[in-house]
Amino acid sequence: MSLLAKTLSIAAVAMLASSLAVAPAQAAGTEISPPGANDWSCKPTAEHPYPVILVPGTFESMEKNWSTLSPHLKRAGYCVFALNYGETSGVYATAPVAESAQELAPFVDAVRSATGTKKVELVGHSQGGMMPRYYMGFLGGAKYVHQLIGIAPSNHGTEGVIIPPPSVVPDPDYTGLGCVACADQQAGSAFMQKLNSIGDTVAGPSYTVISTVHDEVVIPYNSQFLAGPARQVTNITVQDKCPADVVEHDQTPNDPVVHQIVAHALGQASGPADPAYQPSCI
């Protein structure tokens, strides 16, 4: 299927899902949502006015990546949505990142239509924390995003190697999978150069980055940080808040400290997370 046909197909499913109050993925009947996500009848409240969209990382499904954060946010009163994207060779989030951003766009539109909101909150892990920046910067998505919260995001690529965990693919030779997203996320790649050619941020959305010094995938860990004014950007290192926290890249979405920081950032009426916020070091 061509990229144009694929994009049109996704848009059509999103529009249908919006009209029927079901998730685009569920309309196809092939994907499993994480607990608490994709209740298409959910309406945001005055306390939590923006729906939250969870964007998984490379090789990850929404079901696995958001199994703990999704129900955590749902219990806190948010309308939570999640998607899978970028499937190649049966593995999610391995397609070219620019193409995956084109899959995010109609999903955001479907969520906005179903919830009656003008903007959404985006929370992404790894590639999922970086890919929305392409959507916002190159596909006109900035006007639809209140805040992007990146959990261990590959904002400037990695100097390491992105290898699928054994539970996803037994063969670690990801090039055999056609993982263009892996090549896109290498530091200095053509994609990374284009992504950051317009700067780390665009006007409108706020940005919160949550990183761990123990990240063994997106390295160096501080390459995840974004440059921008304090009123728009906050970069948080987990160990600056909780020095004994040993969470690494894959498990950051499941870390209780990260959950607290995400919830705090989402609770900001304007601007990113307060850099002085202190979570409980569980």
C-alpha positions in Angstrom: 0.0 0.0 0.0 1.4 3.4 -0.9 2.0 6.0 1.8 -0.8 8.2 0.4 -3.3 5.3 0.4 -2.2 4.3 3.8 -2.7 7.8 5.1 -6.1 8.1 3.5 -7.1 4.7 4.9 -6.1 5.8 8.4 -7.9 9.0 8.1 -11.1 7.3 6.9 -11.0 4.8 9.8 -10.4 7.7 12.3 -13.4 9.6 10.9 -15.6 6.5 11.2 -14.3 5.8 14.7 -15.1 9.4 15.7 -18.7 9.1 14.5 -19.2 5.7 16.2 -17.4 6.7 19.4 -14.9 3.8 19.1 -11.1 3.8 18.7 -9.7 3.7 15.2 -7.7 0.6 16.2 -10.6 -1.1 17.7 -12.7 -0.3 14.6 -10.3 -2.6 12.7 -10.7 -5.2 15.4 -7.0 -6.1 15.5 -5.4 -4.3 18.4 -5.6 -4.3 22.2 -5.7 -1.1 24.2 -3.9 -0.7 27.6 -6.2 -0.6 30.6 -8.0 2.7 30.9 -7.4 3.8 27.4 -9.6 4.4 24.3 -13.0 4.9 26.0 -14.3 7.0 23.1 -17.3 8.1 25.1 -15.1 9.9 27.7 -15.5 13.6 28.0 -12.8 15.8 29.6 -13.7 17.7 32.8 -12.9 21.3 33.9 -10.2 19.9 36.1 -8.6 17.9 33.2 -9.7 19.7 30.1 -7.4 18.0 27.6 -7.5 14.4 26.5 -4.2 12.5 26.8 -2.7 10.5 23.9 -0.1 7.9 24.8 2.5 7.3 22.0 4.6 4.2 22.3 8.3 3.7 21.5 10.2 1.7 18.9 9.2 -2.0 18.7 6.5 -1.3 21.3 2.7 -1.8 21.3 0.4 0.5 23.2 -0.8 -2.4 25.3 2.7 -3.2 26.6 4.2 0.3 26.7 1.3 1.8 28.7 0.1 -1.0 30.9 0.7 1.0 34.1 0.7 4.7 33.1 -2.6 4.5 31.3 -4.7 3.2 34.2 -2.8 5.6 36.5 -3.9 8.6 34.5 -7.4 7.1 34.0 -7.8 6.8 37.8 -6.7 10.4 38.1 -9.6 11.5 36.0 -8.1 11.9 32.5 -9.6 10.8 29.2 -6.8 8.5 28.0 -6.2 7.4 24.5 -3.4 5.3 22.9 -2.4 4.1 19.4 -0.1 1.7 17.6 1.7 3.0 14.5 4.5 2.5 12.1 4.1 -1.3 11.6 6.6 -3.0 9.3 7.2 -6.8 9.1 4.7 -7.2 11.9 6.6 -5.0 14.3 5.2 -1.6 15.5 7.0 1.7 15.4 9.7 0.6 12.9 8.5 2.5 9.8 10.2 5.9 8.8 9.5 8.3 11.6 8.0 10.9 9.2 5.5 8.4 8.0 4.5 7.4 11.5 3.9 11.1 12.2 1.4 11.0 9.4 -0.4 8.2 11.3 -0.5 10.3 14.5 -2.2 13.2 12.8 -5.6 11.6 12.0 -5.6 9.9 15.4 -5.2 13.3 17.1 -8.1 14.6 14.9 -10.3 11.6 15.9 -9.6 12.2 19.6 -10.4 15.9 19.3 -13.6 15.2 17.4 -14.8 12.5 19.9 -14.0 14.6 23.0 -15.0 18.0 21.6 -11.6 19.6 22.5 -9.4 21.8 20.4 -6.1 20.4 21.8 -4.7 17.3 23.3 -1.8 16.3 25.6 0.8 14.0 24.1 2.8 11.7 26.3 5.4 9.6 24.4 8.1 7.1 25.3 11.4 7.0 23.3 10.6 7.4 19.6 7.0 8.2 20.8 8.4 11.2 22.7 10.2 12.5 19.7 8.0 11.6 16.7 5.3 14.1 17.7 7.8 16.9 17.3 7.7 16.1 13.5 3.9 16.2 13.6 4.0 19.5 15.3 6.8 21.1 13.3 6.2 19.8 9.8 2.6 18.6 9.6 0.8 21.6 11.2 0.0 19.8 14.5 1.3 22.4 16.9 -2.0 24.2 17.1 -3.6 20.9 18.3 -1.1 20.2 21.1 -1.2 21.7 24.6 1.9 19.9 25.9 4.3 17.2 24.8 5.7 15.1 27.6 8.7 13.0 26.4 9.7 10.0 28.5 13.3 9.1 27.6 12.7 10.7 24.1 15.2 10.3 21.2 15.1 14.1 20.5 18.6 14.3 19.0 19.1 10.7 18.2 21.3 8.2 20.0 25.0 7.5 19.8 24.2 3.9 20.8 22.3 1.1 19.0 18.6 0.6 19.1 18.1 -3.2 19.6 14.7 -4.9 20.0 14.2 -6.7 23.3 14.1 -10.5 23.1 10.4 -10.5 24.0 9.7 -8.5 20.8 12.0 -10.0 18.2 14.3 -13.0 18.8 16.7 -11.8 16.1 18.6 -8.7 17.3 19.6 -7.8 13.7 17.0 -5.1 13.4 18.2 -4.1 9.9 16.7 -7.4 8.8 13.3 -6.1 10.0 13.6 -3.1 7.7 13.6 -0.8 10.8 14.0 2.5 9.1 12.9 4.2 12.4 16.1 2.7 14.0 18.3 4.4 11.3 16.3 7.6 11.6 17.0 7.7 15.4 20.8 7.5 15.0 22.5 10.8 16.0 23.4 12.8 12.9 20.9 11.0 10.6 19.3 12.9 7.8 16.0 12.6 9.6 17.5 14.0 12.8 19.0 16.9 10.9 15.7 17.8 9.3 13.8 17.4 12.6 16.0 19.8 14.5 16.7 22.2 11.6 13.7 24.3 12.8 14.9 24.3 16.4 14.0 22.1 19.3 10.6 23.6 19.8 7.8 25.3 17.9 5.5 28.1 19.0 2.5 27.1 21.0 3.0 23.8 22.8 4.9 23.3 26.1 7.5 20.6 26.5 8.5 18.4 29.4 11.3 15.9 29.1 11.9 13.2 31.7 15.2 11.3 31.5 17.2 8.8 33.5 21.0 8.7 33.8 20.7 4.9 33.5 19.4 5.1 29.9 21.3 2.6 27.9 19.4 3.1 24.6 19.2 6.9 24.0 22.7 8.0 24.9 24.0 10.2 26.1 20.9 10.6 28.3 21.2 14.4 28.2 20.9 14.4 24.4 17.2 13.9 25.2 16.9 17.5 26.6 15.3 20.3 24.6 16.6 23.8 24.4 14.0 26.5 25.0 12.8 29.2 27.4 11.8 28.1 30.9 8.2 29.2 30.2 8.0 26.6 27.5 10.5 23.8 28.3 11.4 21.8 31.4 14.0 19.1 31.4 14.0 16.7 34.4 16.4 14.0 35.3 14.8 11.4 37.5 18.0 11.0 39.7 18.1 14.7 40.4 14.8 14.1 42.2 15.3 10.6 43.5 19.0 9.6 43.4 18.4 6.0 44.3 16.0 5.4 41.4 17.8 2.9 39.0 15.1 2.9 36.3 16.5 2.4 32.8 15.2 3.2 29.3 12.6 0.4 28.7 11.0 0.7 32.1 10.7 4.4 32.4 7.0 4.4 31.5 6.4 2.0 34.4 8.4 3.9 37.1 6.3 5.4 39.9 8.4 8.5 40.1 7.9 9.1 36.3 4.2 8.6 36.8 4.2 11.4 39.4 6.1 13.8 37.2 3.9 13.1 34.2 0.7 13.7 36.3 2.3 16.9 37.6 3.1 18.1 34.1 -0.4 17.3 32.9 -1.8 19.3 35.8 -0.2 22.5 34.7 -2.8 24.9 33.3 -0.1 26.5 31.1 3.6 25.9 30.6 5.6 22.7 31.3 6.3 20.9 34.5 7.6 23.0 37.4 11.3 22.2 37.6 11.1 22.5 41.4 8.5 19.8 41.7 9.5 17.0 44.0 7.9 13.6 43.6 7.8 11.1 46.4 10.8 8.7 46.0 9.0 5.4 46.3 
